[in-house]
Amino acid sequence: MTLGLCMIVKNEEKVLARCLESVKGVFDHIAIADTGSTDKTKEIARKYADVFAEYRWQDDFAAARNLSCGWTQTTCCCPRTETRF
């Protein structure tokens, strides 16, 4: 079994690197969807993610989650939306 981490982020530059460092080596694949960050979140996410894409927010959390989970190359995906550790 392979395990993937799927994240939906926006303006998380203060905590994103720490969050992703804390799961380094745990997941086989990391997919991150950015919903319009205006800080350095995108730059940080690209360093850690196997798949990164910008996603235009459509007031539909489930659509964003399903999209990011669909990008993983794993048998099990752990969605993570809260990065405040």
URPEKA-V118627 format. One record per backbone hydrogen bond with DSSP energy under -1.0 kcal/mol. CO is the residue of the C=O (numbers start at 0). NH is the residue of the N-H. If there is no record, write none. Layout:
CO&NH / CO&NH
This chain:
1&75 / 2&27 / 2&28 / 3&77 / 4&30 / 5&79 / 6&32 / 8&34 / 11&14 / 11&15 / 14&18 / 15&19 / 16&20 / 17&21 / 20&23 / 22&25 / 28&4 / 29&49 / 29&50 / 30&6 / 31&52 / 32&8 / 33&54 / 39&43 / 40&44 / 41&45 / 44&48 / 50&31 / 52&33 / 59&63 / 60&64 / 61&65 / 62&66 / 63&67 / 64&68 / 65&69 / 75&3 / 77&5 / 82&84
